[in-house]
């Protein structure tokens, strides 16, 4: 299957409704797309959207100030943090995730960072395999419990949710 009509761009207010309708597979965290767009506008992040034939099929979020997890913040300086690399189920195995990762690394390099990191749920072997192809290696940081909340479509608070995570970093040349 070809991804020839794939574009990776920053989210915009014009795209927000399409992203919410096409990439919200967890109704309990519906609000994340809007929150990330605001963080991007503040210059704190880039929220990358993968468009295949002009339809949103994936995303990745880069926080330029790094992870908010104290265990990571205290060990890694100047290490942007990628979170929530996601490709919609019907579009997986089309190298869209790889292209999102490449774009994240490219943007970090462009901003003169020499490393970038991400957390991976300990049981997610497929993701670990993908990241290893980009030379992400396990950081010398203990596993930690990632906890988050969200809002559903009606604006009701949801969560907390959690998962056990291991942190990986990639050196950028």
Backbone torsions as a table, in degrees:
resi	resn	phi	psi	omega
1	UNK	NA	135.6	-176.3
2	UNK	-87.8	147.6	171.8
3	UNK	-118.4	30.4	-174.2
4	UNK	-61.6	-30.3	179.9
5	UNK	-95.1	29.8	-179.2
6	UNK	-91.4	131.8	173.4
7	UNK	-126.6	142.7	173.9
8	UNK	-119.5	117.6	-176.3
9	UNK	-136.2	165.9	173.2
10	UNK	-73.1	143.9	176.2
11	UNK	-62.2	154.1	175.4
12	UNK	-138.3	166.9	177.8
13	UNK	-61.0	-32.4	179.1
14	UNK	-63.6	-36.7	-177.8
15	UNK	-84.8	-15.3	-169.9
16	UNK	-53.2	-47.8	-178.7
17	UNK	-62.3	-42.8	178.4
18	UNK	-62.8	-40.2	179.0
19	UNK	-64.8	-45.7	179.9
20	UNK	-61.2	-39.4	-178.3
21	UNK	-76.6	-32.7	-175.0
22	UNK	-99.1	-20.1	-174.3
23	UNK	-123.5	17.3	177.1
24	UNK	-103.1	91.2	179.2
25	UNK	-97.7	-9.8	175.9
26	UNK	-119.6	97.0	-177.0
27	UNK	-61.2	-17.4	-178.2
28	UNK	-79.3	-10.5	176.9
29	UNK	-127.1	38.8	-177.3
30	UNK	-57.1	-35.3	-173.1
31	UNK	-71.4	-12.2	-171.7
32	UNK	-61.1	-34.8	-176.7
33	UNK	-63.9	-45.7	179.2
34	UNK	-65.5	-44.1	179.5
35	UNK	-59.6	-40.4	-179.1
36	UNK	-70.6	-36.0	176.3
37	UNK	-61.8	-42.1	178.3
38	UNK	-64.0	-43.5	177.5
39	UNK	-60.5	-37.9	177.6
40	UNK	-64.5	-44.6	179.8
41	UNK	-62.0	-31.1	178.3
42	UNK	-77.5	-7.6	-179.7
43	UNK	84.6	9.1	-178.4
44	UNK	-87.3	-12.3	-171.2
45	UNK	-161.7	168.6	165.7
46	UNK	-125.0	131.8	176.5
47	UNK	-111.5	102.1	-176.1
48	UNK	-86.6	133.6	178.5
49	UNK	-118.3	128.6	175.2
50	UNK	-91.4	122.8	178.2
51	UNK	-111.0	123.8	176.2
52	UNK	-113.0	117.0	-174.8
53	UNK	52.5	42.0	176.5
54	UNK	71.5	3.7	176.2
55	UNK	-103.9	135.1	177.2
56	UNK	-64.9	126.1	-178.7
57	UNK	-127.1	-4.8	-179.7
58	UNK	-170.1	168.3	177.6
59	UNK	-156.1	162.6	172.4
60	UNK	-150.2	142.6	-176.9
61	UNK	-120.5	126.2	179.7
62	UNK	-114.2	123.3	174.7
63	UNK	-98.4	117.0	-175.2
64	UNK	-71.1	-24.5	179.6
65	UNK	-87.2	0.8	177.1
66	UNK	94.0	-175.9	-179.6
67	UNK	-68.9	147.3	176.6
68	UNK	-87.2	-7.7	179.1
69	UNK	-67.0	122.3	-179.1
70	UNK	-55.0	-39.1	-178.3
71	UNK	-62.0	-29.2	179.6
72	UNK	-89.4	-46.5	-179.5
73	UNK	-53.5	-39.0	-177.8
74	UNK	-74.5	-20.0	-176.8
75	UNK	-104.2	-30.4	-174.3
76	UNK	-116.9	121.0	176.3
77	UNK	-103.5	147.7	179.1
78	UNK	47.8	54.3	179.7
79	UNK	-130.5	95.8	176.9
80	UNK	-56.0	154.2	-174.1
81	UNK	-120.7	124.3	175.1
82	UNK	-94.3	134.9	173.1
83	UNK	-137.4	154.1	172.1
84	UNK	59.4	50.6	169.8
85	UNK	-71.5	120.5	-172.9
86	UNK	-141.8	137.6	171.9
87	UNK	-128.3	133.4	-178.4
88	UNK	-58.7	141.4	-174.6
89	UNK	-49.3	-43.6	-179.2
90	UNK	-68.2	-12.5	-176.2
91	UNK	-110.1	10.6	179.0
92	UNK	-74.7	161.6	-178.9
93	UNK	64.6	31.9	177.1
94	UNK	-123.5	14.7	178.3
95	UNK	69.6	16.5	178.9
96	UNK	-70.1	-43.4	176.9
97	UNK	-59.4	-41.6	178.4
98	UNK	-61.6	-42.9	-179.3
99	UNK	-67.0	-34.9	175.6
100	UNK	-64.7	-44.0	178.9
101	UNK	-63.0	-45.2	178.4
102	UNK	-57.7	-41.6	179.9
103	UNK	-65.9	-40.6	177.5
104	UNK	-60.0	-46.2	-179.4
105	UNK	-65.1	-41.8	178.7
106	UNK	-60.0	-46.3	-179.7
107	UNK	-64.2	-39.5	178.0
108	UNK	-64.0	-42.2	178.2
109	UNK	-63.9	-42.1	178.9
110	UNK	-60.1	-32.2	179.5
111	UNK	-89.8	9.9	175.6
112	UNK	69.5	26.9	172.1
113	UNK	-84.2	150.1	178.7
114	UNK	-109.7	5.8	174.7
115	UNK	-157.4	162.2	176.4
116	UNK	-147.7	147.6	-176.1
117	UNK	-132.2	167.4	176.4
118	UNK	-160.4	152.8	176.4
119	UNK	-99.3	142.5	-179.4
120	UNK	-128.7	130.0	175.3
121	UNK	-55.6	131.4	-173.4
122	UNK	-54.0	-32.1	-176.9
123	UNK	-86.8	-1.7	-174.9
124	UNK	-90.0	80.0	-177.5
125	UNK	-66.0	-35.8	-179.2
126	UNK	-62.6	-44.8	178.7
127	UNK	-64.4	-42.9	179.5
128	UNK	-59.5	-39.2	178.1
129	UNK	-64.5	-42.2	178.4
130	UNK	-62.2	-48.4	-177.2
131	UNK	-66.1	-32.7	179.3
132	UNK	-64.6	-28.4	177.2
133	UNK	-66.2	-18.1	177.7
134	UNK	-105.0	15.6	177.8
135	UNK	67.1	26.9	169.2
136	UNK	-73.0	132.7	177.7
137	UNK	-124.6	154.8	-179.8
138	UNK	-62.6	125.9	178.4
139	UNK	-76.7	156.8	178.1
140	UNK	-80.6	62.5	-178.2
141	UNK	-135.7	132.4	178.6
142	UNK	-61.3	153.6	173.5
143	UNK	-59.1	152.1	-178.3
144	UNK	-142.0	160.1	178.3
145	UNK	-90.9	115.1	176.0
146	UNK	-88.3	128.0	-178.1
147	UNK	-126.0	133.9	179.2
148	UNK	-144.4	164.1	176.4
149	UNK	-129.0	176.5	178.5
150	UNK	-158.0	-169.9	173.0
151	UNK	-135.2	142.1	176.2
152	UNK	-85.5	-176.1	-177.4
153	UNK	-59.0	-28.7	-179.1
154	UNK	-87.3	-1.0	179.8
155	UNK	87.0	10.1	177.6
156	UNK	-78.6	135.7	177.1
157	UNK	-64.9	139.4	178.5
158	UNK	-128.5	159.2	178.5
159	UNK	97.2	-169.9	8.9
160	UNK	-77.5	152.0	175.6
161	UNK	-115.2	158.5	179.1
162	UNK	-154.4	159.4	172.6
163	UNK	-153.7	154.2	177.4
164	UNK	-85.4	126.0	-168.9
165	UNK	-126.4	146.4	172.0
166	UNK	-116.1	141.3	-176.3
167	UNK	-98.9	139.9	-179.9
168	UNK	-126.5	146.1	176.3
169	UNK	-128.8	154.8	177.7
170	UNK	-127.6	125.1	175.1
171	UNK	-76.5	138.7	-179.6
172	UNK	-110.3	127.0	179.1
173	UNK	-90.8	NA	NA
